[in-house]
């Protein structure tokens, strides 16, 4: 019968085995748990969370004046405006606007008005902004005007639905845009091609409106309408400058636009 190994040798073997086990376990944990951020090419979850919060701040006018979207949010904004959520958000706002419109007593004299902005409200310029970084590049008016005069911007489905529903209810539709007067013809054609018709007036910037902030320009135009006897019940736009200022509507409805800010 073989004799057992010396006690000291047994203890040494046990210690070596335990040490080997601990090293292998640590290596296993290091491989399966510890990983450098974004090492697999995916976006940071923290960046996505921040960009969702930034977009909320921008939409609620808490971000103040801003020129371009944060560079880390380009992918987030791209996914939003190209995905289902963008259209869904428009649809919900259109539903709220229509629900309010149905509470308005239409007089029948043609003076019950709903105002619409055009760009990113009735018409979407997503193809232009897709080519210009979804708002990550500073706005360049000449290149945008080159796009606008092509007259190919499509309608937002929800806005077209709201527009037509308001006409059926008896509202007088007035379009108030920051586009210049020399774009009247192409703008009217684009609107009709996109499915819009029957507006009462299309108000554009004239020579005397150049250099005015959007807030002041649109407020002045609304004041002129009120002086002429129009009652502005509703106003829909993608910018706070479409809606704020003076001579405001009874109810204003902001549709989403995370790509640019116009003061």
C-alpha positions in Angstrom: 0.0 0.0 0.0 1.5 3.3 -1.0 2.0 5.8 1.8 0.3 9.3 1.6 2.3 12.3 0.4 3.9 14.4 3.0 1.6 17.0 4.6 3.6 20.0 3.4 3.4 18.8 -0.2 -0.4 18.5 0.0 -0.8 22.0 1.3 1.5 23.4 -1.5 -0.5 21.6 -4.2 -3.8 22.9 -2.8 -2.5 26.5 -2.7 -1.2 26.2 -6.3 -4.6 24.8 -7.5 -6.5 27.6 -5.8 -4.2 30.3 -7.2 -4.7 28.8 -10.7 -8.5 28.8 -10.3 -8.6 32.4 -9.1 -6.4 33.6 -12.1 -8.7 31.7 -14.6 -11.8 33.1 -13.0 -10.5 36.7 -13.1 -9.6 36.3 -16.8 -13.0 34.9 -17.5 -14.7 37.8 -15.8 -12.4 40.3 -17.5 -13.3 38.9 -20.9 -17.1 38.7 -20.4 -17.8 41.8 -18.3 -15.1 44.5 -18.7 -15.4 46.1 -22.1 -14.3 49.5 -23.4 -17.3 51.8 -24.2 -18.4 51.5 -27.8 -15.7 48.9 -28.6 -18.2 47.0 -30.7 -19.0 50.0 -32.9 -22.4 50.7 -31.3 -23.4 54.2 -30.0 -23.1 55.0 -26.3 -26.4 54.5 -24.4 -25.4 57.6 -22.4 -25.2 59.6 -25.7 -28.6 58.3 -26.8 -30.2 59.2 -23.5 -28.6 62.7 -23.6 -29.9 63.3 -27.2 -33.4 62.3 -26.2 -33.3 64.8 -23.4 -31.8 67.5 -25.6 -34.5 67.0 -28.1 -37.1 67.4 -25.4 -35.5 70.6 -24.1 -35.4 72.0 -27.7 -39.0 71.2 -28.4 -40.2 72.7 -25.1 -38.1 75.9 -25.8 -35.9 75.3 -22.7 -32.7 75.0 -24.7 -32.9 78.7 -25.8 -31.5 79.8 -29.0 -29.3 77.2 -30.7 -27.5 77.1 -34.1 -26.8 73.5 -34.8 -27.7 70.2 -33.2 -25.1 68.6 -30.9 -22.6 66.6 -33.0 -23.1 63.6 -30.9 -26.9 63.6 -31.7 -26.7 63.4 -35.5 -27.5 59.7 -35.6 -30.3 60.2 -33.0 -32.0 63.0 -34.9 -31.6 61.1 -38.2 -33.3 58.0 -36.7 -36.1 60.2 -35.3 -37.0 62.1 -38.4 -36.7 59.1 -40.6 -38.5 56.8 -38.3 -42.1 56.2 -37.3 -42.0 58.4 -34.1 -41.7 61.7 -36.1 -44.9 61.0 -38.0 -46.6 59.7 -34.9 -45.8 62.9 -33.0 -47.2 65.0 -35.8 -50.3 62.9 -35.8 -50.9 63.3 -32.1 -50.5 67.1 -32.3 -52.9 67.2 -35.3 -55.5 65.3 -33.3 -55.3 67.7 -30.4 -55.5 70.7 -32.8 -58.6 69.2 -34.5 -60.2 68.4 -31.1 -59.8 72.1 -30.2 -61.0 73.3 -33.6 -64.3 71.4 -33.1 -65.1 73.4 -30.0 -64.9 76.7 -31.9 -68.2 78.3 -32.9 -67.8 79.2 -36.6 -69.7 82.4 -37.4 -69.9 81.9 -41.1 -68.7 85.3 -42.0 -65.3 84.0 -43.2 -63.3 85.7 -40.4 -62.6 82.6 -38.3 -59.0 81.9 -39.1 -56.5 79.2 -38.7 -52.9 80.1 -39.5 -50.3 77.6 -40.8 -46.6 78.0 -41.3 -45.2 76.2 -44.4 -41.7 74.7 -44.1 -41.6 71.8 -41.7 -45.2 72.4 -40.9 -47.2 71.8 -44.1 -44.2 70.8 -46.3 -41.2 68.7 -45.2 -37.8 69.6 -46.4 -36.3 66.4 -45.1 -34.5 65.6 -48.4 -32.6 68.9 -48.1 -31.6 68.4 -44.4 -30.7 64.8 -45.1 -28.1 66.1 -47.5 -26.9 68.7 -44.9 -26.4 66.7 -41.8 -29.9 66.9 -40.3 -29.2 70.3 -38.9 -25.6 69.7 -37.8 -24.4 72.2 -40.4 -24.9 76.0 -40.0 -27.9 77.1 -42.1 -27.0 78.5 -45.5 -29.8 80.4 -47.1 -28.6 80.3 -50.7 -28.5 76.5 -50.8 -31.9 76.2 -49.1 -33.4 78.6 -51.5 -32.0 76.6 -54.4 -33.8 73.6 -52.9 -37.0 75.5 -52.3 -37.4 76.8 -55.8 -37.4 73.2 -57.1 -40.8 73.0 -55.6 -40.7 69.3 -54.8 -41.2 69.3 -51.0 -43.9 66.8 -50.0 -46.7 67.3 -47.5 -46.7 65.9 -43.9 -49.6 63.5 -43.9 -50.9 64.6 -40.5 -50.8 68.3 -41.5 -52.6 67.7 -44.8 -55.3 65.7 -42.8 -55.6 68.6 -40.3 -55.7 71.2 -43.1 -58.5 69.5 -44.9 -60.5 68.9 -41.8 -60.3 72.6 -40.8 -61.6 73.6 -44.2 -64.6 71.3 -43.8 -65.3 72.8 -40.4 -65.5 76.3 -42.0 -62.2 77.8 -41.0 -60.5 80.4 -43.2 -56.9 79.2 -43.8 -54.1 81.7 -43.9 -50.5 80.7 -44.7 -47.8 82.8 -43.0 -44.3 81.9 -44.0 -40.8 83.3 -43.7 -40.2 82.7 -47.4 -39.6 85.8 -49.5 -42.2 87.3 -51.8 -40.2 86.4 -54.9 -40.9 82.7 -54.1 -44.7 83.1 -54.2 -45.3 81.3 -57.5 -43.1 78.3 -56.8 -44.5 78.0 -53.2 -48.1 78.1 -54.4 -47.3 75.4 -57.0 -45.5 73.2 -54.5 -48.4 73.5 -52.1 -50.9 72.5 -54.7 -48.8 69.6 -55.9 -48.5 68.4 -52.4 -52.4 68.4 -52.0 -53.1 71.7 -50.4 -55.7 74.1 -51.8 -58.3 76.7 -50.8 -56.2 79.0 -48.6 -57.5 82.5 -48.3 -54.1 84.3 -48.2 -50.4 83.4 -48.5 -48.3 85.9 -46.6 -44.6 86.1 -47.4 -41.8 88.5 -46.5 -41.8 91.7 -48.5 -38.9 94.2 -48.9 -40.0 96.0 -45.7 -39.8 92.7 -43.7 -36.2 91.9 -44.4 -34.0 91.9 -41.3 -36.9 91.4 -38.9 -36.8 88.4 -36.5 -39.4 85.8 -37.3 -41.2 86.5 -34.1 -41.6 90.2 -34.9 -42.4 89.6 -38.6 -45.1 87.0 -37.9 -46.6 89.0 -35.0 -46.9 92.1 -37.2 -48.7 90.1 -39.9 -51.1 88.6 -37.3 -51.8 92.1 -36.0 -52.7 93.3 -39.5 -55.1 90.4 -39.9 -56.8 91.2 -36.6 -57.1 94.9 -37.6 -58.9 93.7 -40.7 -61.5 91.8 -38.6 -60.1 88.3 -38.7 -60.4 86.2 -35.5 -57.3 84.0 -35.1 -58.5 80.8 -33.3 -55.6 78.5 -34.2 -52.0 78.6 -35.3 -49.7 75.7 -36.2 -46.0 75.9 -36.7 -42.7 74.1 -36.2 -40.9 77.1 -34.5 -41.8 78.9 -31.3 -41.3 82.1 -33.4 -44.3 81.0 -35.5 -46.5 81.0 -32.4 -45.2 83.5 -29.8 -44.9 87.3 -29.7 -48.1 89.4 -29.9 -51.5 89.1 -31.6 -51.3 85.4 -30.8 -53.9 82.8 -31.6 -56.4 81.5 -29.0 -54.6 78.2 -29.2 -51.2 77.4 -30.8 -49.9 74.0 -31.7 -46.2 73.3 -32.2 -45.2 70.4 -34.4 -41.8 68.8 -33.8 -38.6 70.0 -35.5 -35.3 69.0 -34.0 -33.2 70.1 -36.9 -33.1 73.9 -36.6 -34.2 76.9 -34.5 -35.4 80.3 -35.9 -35.7 83.1 -33.3 
